Amino acid sequence: METYRTLLVIPDPAERTAAHAVLTDAGEQVVGEAATLAELEASFNDNSPEVVLLDATLLPMPQELRDLLHPAALVVVRSAEPDTETLLAITHSGAFATLTKPFTPEDAVAEIALAVMRNEDLLQCNAELDKVQTRLADRIVIEKAKGLLIQHEGLTEPEAFKRIHFAARKANRTMREVSDETVARFADGVGNA
């Protein structure tokens, strides 16, 4: 069973102590505790947790704090019968799982594992999206440079591609870098790749 570095953020000291005991019984590593969102921010920076267990009474969180927590999986702890406002706050919190008070070690392990898995999936999707966006941005600049070579130097599309490709290989640079320079040269009225 994998365990995770967990930060507890529960205002009530008795509930925080009980949650700490349950998590410890579950084998989780509690790396810090906080009672407020301000304490959460300080403790998060000091402890670098993988999971934040946050009491629903502290919702909603400011966007800056949500962004800070982004690398960690968020699990919201709620009462057995939350009101509509609390449920809406949980929905908008970015949490990957919820635990109902009082929770058992088995519940904690299952929900924390679920939250971590969902968070890892999201991080992987974001990394893939970043790669795709970078490739698209590169492609746009390369196509623009090719278009300028075709327009101003009378090259065919394959010839323009080859010029950029071989210039990049010769200089041990990327086609994007060569294309950026080509576009800049034509913008300055100099021309030539």
BATI-737346 format. One record per residue: x, y, z of N, C-alpha, C in turn; residue in three letters; residue number from 1. Coordinates in steps of 0.1 Angstrom, whole numbers, plus 5000, padded with zeros to 4 digits. Last residue first. Layout:
<<X Y Z> <X Y Z> <X Y Z> 'ALA' NUM>
...
//
This chain:
<<5171 5330 4548> <5171 5322 4560> <5185 5318 4564> 'ALA' 193>
<<5163 5362 4535> <5172 5351 4536> <5172 5344 4549> 'ASN' 192>
<<5155 5396 4548> <5153 5384 4540> <5163 5373 4543> 'GLY' 191>
<<5153 5423 4558> <5166 5418 4554> <5164 5405 4545> 'VAL' 190>
<<5131 5435 4569> <5134 5438 4555> <5147 5432 4550> 'GLY' 189>
<<5122 5427 4593> <5132 5438 4593> <5136 5442 4579> 'ASP' 188>
<<5107 5406 4586> <5100 5417 4592> <5109 5430 4592> 'ALA' 187>
<<5126 5389 4577> <5117 5394 4567> <5110 5406 4573> 'PHE' 186>
<<5138 5384 4602> <5146 5390 4591> <5137 5396 4581> 'ARG' 185>
<<5117 5371 4616> <5123 5384 4621> <5131 5391 4610> 'ALA' 184>
<<5115 5348 4601> <5103 5357 4602> <5108 5371 4606> 'VAL' 183>
<<5140 5337 4607> <5136 5340 4593> <5124 5350 4593> 'THR' 182>
<<5139 5333 4634> <5149 5342 4628> <5145 5346 4614> 'GLU' 181>
<<5119 5314 4636> <5117 5327 4643> <5127 5337 4637> 'ASP' 180>
<<5131 5293 4621> <5119 5300 4616> <5117 5313 4623> 'SER' 179>
<<5152 5286 4639> <5155 5291 4625> <5143 5299 4619> 'VAL' 178>
<<5135 5278 4660> <5145 5289 4662> <5149 5295 4649> 'GLU' 177>
<<5121 5256 4648> <5114 5268 4654> <5124 5280 4655> 'ARG' 176>
<<5141 5238 4643> <5134 5245 4632> <5126 5257 4636> 'MET' 175>
<<5168 5242 4666> <5155 5237 4662> <5150 5245 4650> 'THR' 174>
<<5203 5236 4658> <5192 5244 4664> <5179 5237 4660> 'ARG' 173>
<<5228 5232 4644> <5224 5224 4656> <5213 5232 4664> 'ASN' 172>
<<5232 5244 4620> <5235 5252 4632> <5232 5245 4645> 'ALA' 171>
<<5223 5223 4603> <5237 5228 4602> <5241 5236 4614> 'LYS' 170>
<<5196 5220 4611> <5206 5209 4613> <5220 5214 4613> 'ARG' 169>
<<5186 5245 4602> <5185 5241 4617> <5195 5230 4620> 'ALA' 168>
<<5191 5244 4575> <5197 5255 4583> <5197 5251 4598> 'ALA' 167>
<<5175 5222 4569> <5190 5221 4568> <5197 5232 4575> 'PHE' 166>
<<5149 5233 4574> <5154 5221 4580> <5169 5220 4580> 'HIS' 165>
<<5148 5255 4557> <5147 5257 4572> <5153 5245 4579> 'ILE' 164>
<<5151 5243 4532> <5160 5253 4536> <5160 5255 4552> 'ARG' 163>
<<5129 5225 4532> <5143 5220 4532> <5153 5230 4537> 'LYS' 162>
<<5108 5243 4531> <5109 5234 4542> <5124 5229 4543> 'PHE' 161>
<<5113 5254 4506> <5113 5262 4518> <5115 5254 4530> 'ALA' 160>
<<5110 5231 4490> <5123 5238 4490> <5124 5247 4503> 'GLU' 159>
<<5083 5225 4494> <5093 5216 4498> <5107 5222 4499> 'PRO' 158>
<<5071 5249 4483> <5069 5246 4497> <5080 5236 4502> 'GLU' 157>
<<5096 5267 4463> <5084 5259 4464> <5082 5255 4479> 'THR' 156>
<<5106 5302 4463> <5108 5287 4466> <5095 5280 4465> 'LEU' 155>
<<5107 5329 4460> <5102 5321 4449> <5104 5306 4450> 'GLY' 154>
<<5112 5346 4480> <5124 5340 4473> <5119 5331 4462> 'GLU' 153>
<<5088 5356 4490> <5099 5365 4487> <5110 5359 4479> 'HIS' 152>
<<5070 5333 4492> <5066 5346 4487> <5078 5355 4482> 'GLN' 151>
<<5086 5313 4504> <5079 5311 4491> <5076 5324 4484> 'ILE' 150>
<<5094 5326 4527> <5104 5321 4517> <5098 5319 4504> 'LEU' 149>
<<5069 5330 4539> <5077 5341 4535> <5088 5337 4525> 'LEU' 148>
<<5061 5303 4543> <5053 5312 4534> <5061 5324 4530> 'GLY' 147>
<<5080 5294 4561> <5080 5288 4548> <5072 5297 4538> 'LYS' 146>
<<5073 5311 4583> <5086 5312 4577> <5087 5306 4563> 'ALA' 145>
<<5048 5300 4588> <5049 5314 4584> <5062 5317 4577> 'LYS' 144>
<<5054 5274 4595> <5046 5276 4583> <5047 5291 4578> 'GLU' 143>
<<5069 5279 4618> <5075 5273 4607> <5068 5275 4594> 'ILE' 142>
<<5048 5290 4634> <5060 5298 4630> <5067 5292 4618> 'VAL' 141>
<<5031 5268 4636> <5026 5280 4630> <5038 5289 4626> 'ILE' 140>
<<5047 5249 4648> <5042 5246 4635> <5038 5259 4628> 'ARG' 139>
<<5050 5260 4674> <5062 5258 4665> <5058 5257 4651> 'ASP' 138>
<<5023 5258 4682> <5030 5271 4681> <5042 5270 4672> 'ALA' 137>
<<5021 5230 4682> <5012 5238 4674> <5019 5252 4671> 'LEU' 136>
<<5039 5223 4702> <5041 5218 4688> <5033 5227 4678> 'ARG' 135>
<<5027 5236 4724> <5041 5240 4719> <5043 5235 4705> 'THR' 134>
<<5003 5222 4725> <5003 5236 4723> <5017 5241 4718> 'GLN' 133>
<<5013 5196 4731> <5006 5199 4719> <5006 5213 4715> 'VAL' 132>
<<5025 5201 4756> <5033 5196 4745> <5026 5199 4732> 'LYS' 131>
<<5003 5209 4771> <5014 5218 4769> <5023 5214 4758> 'ASP' 130>
<<4989 5185 4770> <4983 5196 4764> <4994 5207 4762> 'LEU' 129>
<<5006 5169 4786> <5003 5165 4772> <4998 5177 4764> 'GLU' 128>
<<5003 5182 4810> <5016 5181 4804> <5015 5178 4789> 'ALA' 127>
<<4976 5178 4815> <4981 5191 4813> <4994 5191 4807> 'ASN' 126>
<<4976 5150 4818> <4968 5156 4807> <4973 5170 4804> 'CYS' 125>
<<4991 5148 4841> <4996 5142 4829> <4988 5148 4817> 'GLN' 124>
<<4974 5161 4859> <4988 5166 4857> <4993 5161 4844> 'LEU' 123>
<<4952 5143 4858> <4951 5157 4854> <4965 5163 4851> 'LEU' 122>
<<4964 5120 4869> <4958 5120 4855> <4957 5134 4850> 'ASP' 121>
<<4970 5129 4894> <4981 5125 4885> <4976 5125 4871> 'GLU' 120>
<<4944 5133 4904> <4954 5144 4903> <4965 5141 4893> 'ASN' 119>
<<4935 5107 4904> <4928 5117 4896> <4937 5129 4894> 'ARG' 118>
<<4953 5096 4923> <4952 5091 4910> <4946 5101 4900> 'MET' 117>
<<4947 5111 4946> <4960 5112 4940> <4960 5107 4926> 'VAL' 116>
<<4920 5104 4950> <4923 5118 4947> <4937 5119 4941> 'ALA' 115>
<<4923 5076 4955> <4915 5081 4944> <4919 5095 4940> 'LEU' 114>
<<4938 5077 4979> <4943 5071 4967> <4936 5075 4954> 'ALA' 113>
<<4919 5090 4995> <4932 5096 4992> <4939 5090 4980> 'ILE' 112>
<<4899 5071 4996> <4896 5085 4990> <4909 5092 4987> 'GLU' 111>
<<4912 5049 5008> <4905 5048 4995> <4904 5061 4988> 'ALA' 110>
<<4921 5059 5032> <4931 5053 5022> <4924 5053 5008> 'VAL' 109>
<<4897 5067 5044> <4908 5076 5042> <4917 5071 5031> 'ALA' 108>
<<4883 5043 5047> <4878 5054 5039> <4889 5063 5035> 'ASP' 107>
<<4901 5030 5065> <4898 5024 5051> <4893 5035 5042> 'GLU' 106>
<<4899 5046 5088> <4912 5045 5080> <4910 5039 5066> 'PRO' 105>
<<4868 5065 5085> <4876 5054 5090> <4889 5053 5083> 'THR' 104>
<<4855 5097 5095> <4859 5087 5085> <4868 5076 5091> 'PHE' 103>
<<4825 5112 5107> <4839 5108 5109> <4842 5097 5099> 'PRO' 102>
<<4827 5130 5076> <4831 5129 5090> <4821 5120 5097> 'LYS' 101>
<<4836 5118 5044> <4825 5122 5053> <4829 5120 5068> 'THR' 100>
<<4857 5131 5019> <4855 5122 5030> <4844 5127 5039> 'LEU' 99>
<<4861 5133 4984> <4856 5138 4996> <4856 5127 5007> 'THR' 98>
<<4883 5142 4956> <4876 5133 4964> <4870 5140 4977> 'ALA' 97>
<<4894 5164 4944> <4893 5151 4936> <4886 5140 4944> 'PHE' 96>
<<4884 5198 4943> <4887 5186 4950> <4886 5174 4941> 'ALA' 95>
<<4878 5222 4933> <4888 5215 4926> <4892 5202 4933> 'GLY' 94>
<<4856 5236 4944> <4869 5237 4951> <4881 5231 4943> 'SER' 93>
<<4831 5235 4934> <4839 5245 4928> <4853 5245 4934> 'HIS' 92>
<<4820 5215 4951> <4820 5213 4936> <4830 5222 4929> 'THR' 91>
<<4821 5227 4975> <4830 5215 4973> <4831 5213 4958> 'ILE' 90>
<<4802 5247 4971> <4816 5251 4974> <4826 5239 4972> 'ALA' 89>
<<4779 5231 4969> <4784 5239 4958> <4798 5243 4959> 'LEU' 88>
<<4779 5220 4995> <4780 5211 4983> <4785 5219 4971> 'LEU' 87>
<<4774 5244 5009> <4787 5236 5011> <4789 5227 5000> 'THR' 86>
<<4749 5250 5000> <4760 5260 4998> <4773 5253 4999> 'GLU' 85>
<<4733 5229 5009> <4735 5231 4995> <4747 5240 4992> 'THR' 84>
<<4749 5212 5037> <4739 5221 5031> <4743 5223 5017> 'ASP' 83>
<<4757 5178 5045> <4761 5192 5042> <4749 5199 5035> 'PRO' 82>
<<4757 5154 5065> <4746 5160 5057> <4749 5175 5055> 'GLU' 81>
<<4782 5148 5074> <4774 5137 5068> <4762 5143 5061> 'ALA' 80>
<<4807 5172 5064> <4798 5166 5074> <4789 5156 5067> 'SER' 79>
<<4838 5166 5048> <4825 5173 5050> <4817 5166 5060> 'ARG' 78>
<<4869 5173 5034> <4863 5166 5045> <4850 5173 5048> 'VAL' 77>
<<4883 5170 5002> <4875 5178 5011> <4868 5169 5022> 'VAL' 76>
<<4915 5167 4990> <4904 5159 4995> <4896 5168 5005> 'VAL' 75>
<<4937 5174 4963> <4928 5180 4973> <4917 5170 4977> 'LEU' 74>
<<4970 5167 4956> <4956 5163 4954> <4948 5168 4966> 'ALA' 73>
<<4993 5193 4945> <4988 5183 4955> <4974 5179 4952> 'ALA' 72>
<<4998 5213 4927> <5005 5201 4925> <5000 5190 4935> 'PRO' 71>
<<4978 5234 4936> <4977 5226 4924> <4985 5213 4923> 'HIS' 70>
<<4980 5252 4956> <4978 5237 4960> <4978 5228 4948> 'LEU' 69>
<<4982 5276 4942> <4993 5271 4950> <4992 5256 4953> 'LEU' 68>
<<4956 5278 4932> <4967 5276 4923> <4980 5271 4930> 'ASP' 67>
<<4942 5281 4955> <4939 5269 4947> <4950 5267 4938> 'ARG' 66>
<<4952 5306 4962> <4955 5295 4971> <4952 5282 4963> 'LEU' 65>
<<4942 5322 4942> <4956 5321 4944> <4960 5309 4952> 'GLU' 64>
<<4914 5319 4946> <4920 5313 4934> <4935 5312 4936> 'GLN' 63>
<<4904 5312 4980> <4908 5321 4969> <4915 5314 4958> 'PRO' 62>
<<4879 5287 4987> <4893 5292 4988> <4895 5302 4977> 'MET' 61>
<<4847 5288 5004> <4856 5286 4992> <4870 5292 4995> 'PRO' 60>
<<4858 5264 5029> <4856 5268 5015> <4846 5280 5015> 'LEU' 59>
<<4860 5256 5054> <4870 5266 5050> <4868 5270 5036> 'LEU' 58>
<<4843 5235 5058> <4839 5248 5064> <4849 5259 5060> 'THR' 57>
<<4855 5212 5048> <4846 5220 5039> <4842 5233 5045> 'ALA' 56>
<<4890 5208 5055> <4876 5208 5060> <4867 5217 5051> 'ASP' 55>
<<4912 5190 5035> <4907 5203 5038> <4892 5202 5043> 'LEU' 54>
<<4941 5175 5030> <4928 5172 5035> <4922 5184 5041> 'LEU' 53>
<<4962 5173 5004> <4957 5182 5014> <4943 5178 5017> 'VAL' 52>
<<4991 5154 4994> <4976 5155 4996> <4973 5166 5006> 'VAL' 51>
<<5017 5159 4993> <5011 5153 4981> <4996 5154 4982> 'GLU' 50>
<<5033 5188 5007> <5025 5176 5008> <5020 5172 4994> 'PRO' 49>
<<5055 5207 5016> <5053 5201 5002> <5045 5188 5003> 'SER' 48>
<<5060 5222 5039> <5060 5207 5040> <5058 5200 5026> 'ASN' 47>
<<5060 5250 5036> <5070 5244 5044> <5071 5228 5043> 'ASP' 46>
<<5038 5254 5020> <5051 5258 5015> <5062 5252 5023> 'ASN' 45>
<<5018 5245 5037> <5020 5239 5024> <5034 5242 5019> 'PHE' 44>
<<5020 5263 5059> <5023 5249 5061> <5026 5242 5047> 'SER' 43>
<<5011 5287 5046> <5024 5286 5052> <5029 5271 5054> 'ALA' 42>
<<4985 5279 5038> <4995 5284 5028> <5009 5283 5034> 'GLU' 41>
<<4973 5271 5062> <4974 5262 5051> <4985 5266 5042> 'LEU' 40>
<<4972 5295 5076> <4981 5285 5081> <4983 5274 5070> 'GLU' 39>
<<4952 5307 5060> <4965 5313 5061> <4975 5303 5066> 'ALA' 38>
<<4930 5290 5065> <4936 5290 5051> <4950 5297 5051> 'LEU' 37>
<<4935 5272 5096> <4930 5283 5088> <4936 5282 5074> 'THR' 36>
<<4948 5252 5109> <4934 5254 5113> <4927 5265 5104> 'ALA' 35>
<<4970 5225 5100> <4966 5239 5100> <4952 5240 5104> 'ALA' 34>
<<4998 5203 5100> <4985 5206 5104> <4982 5221 5103> 'GLU' 33>
<<5019 5179 5083> <5016 5192 5089> <5001 5193 5092> 'GLY' 32>
<<5022 5153 5075> <5034 5162 5075> <5032 5175 5081> 'VAL' 31>
<<5013 5122 5080> <5008 5135 5083> <5020 5144 5084> 'VAL' 30>
<<5012 5095 5061> <5022 5103 5067> <5017 5117 5068> 'GLN' 29>
<<4991 5067 5066> <4994 5079 5059> <5004 5087 5067> 'GLU' 28>
<<4982 5045 5079> <4995 5044 5074> <4999 5056 5066> 'GLY' 27>
<<4959 5046 5093> <4958 5041 5079> <4972 5040 5072> 'ALA' 26>
<<4967 5057 5117> <4963 5043 5117> <4962 5037 5103> 'ASP' 25>
<<4970 5083 5106> <4982 5075 5111> <4979 5061 5112> 'THR' 24>
<<4944 5089 5101> <4953 5089 5090> <4966 5081 5094> 'LEU' 23>
<<4933 5089 5127> <4928 5080 5117> <4938 5078 5106> 'VAL' 22>
<<4948 5109 5140> <4949 5095 5145> <4944 5085 5134> 'ALA' 21>
<<4940 5131 5125> <4954 5128 5125> <4956 5113 5129> 'HIS' 20>
<<4913 5132 5132> <4917 5129 5118> <4931 5125 5117> 'ALA' 19>
<<4915 5139 5159> <4909 5126 5155> <4913 5122 5141> 'ALA' 18>
<<4927 5164 5156> <4934 5153 5164> <4929 5140 5160> 'THR' 17>
<<4907 5177 5143> <4920 5176 5137> <4928 5165 5143> 'ARG' 16>
<<4886 5176 5162> <4884 5169 5149> <4898 5167 5142> 'GLU' 15>
<<4898 5192 5181> <4895 5178 5184> <4893 5170 5172> 'ALA' 14>
<<4902 5217 5168> <4913 5210 5173> <4910 5195 5176> 'PRO' 13>
<<4887 5228 5138> <4884 5223 5152> <4895 5214 5157> 'ASP' 12>
<<4897 5232 5112> <4897 5243 5122> <4895 5237 5136> 'PRO' 11>
<<4920 5215 5093> <4907 5213 5100> <4907 5223 5111> 'ILE' 10>
<<4940 5202 5072> <4935 5216 5074> <4921 5215 5080> 'VAL' 9>
<<4969 5182 5070> <4955 5183 5075> <4952 5198 5077> 'LEU' 8>
<<4987 5168 5044> <4986 5180 5053> <4971 5181 5057> 'LEU' 7>
<<5006 5140 5038> <4993 5146 5039> <4994 5158 5048> 'THR' 6>
<<5022 5119 5016> <5025 5130 5026> <5013 5139 5026> 'ARG' 5>
<<5010 5086 5014> <5012 5099 5009> <5014 5109 5020> 'TYR' 4>
<<5016 5051 5006> <5012 5062 5015> <5016 5075 5009> 'THR' 3>
<<5006 5021 4991> <5014 5034 4990> <5008 5044 4999> 'GLU' 2>
<<5008 4988 5000> <5000 5000 5000> <5009 5012 5000> 'MET' 1>
//
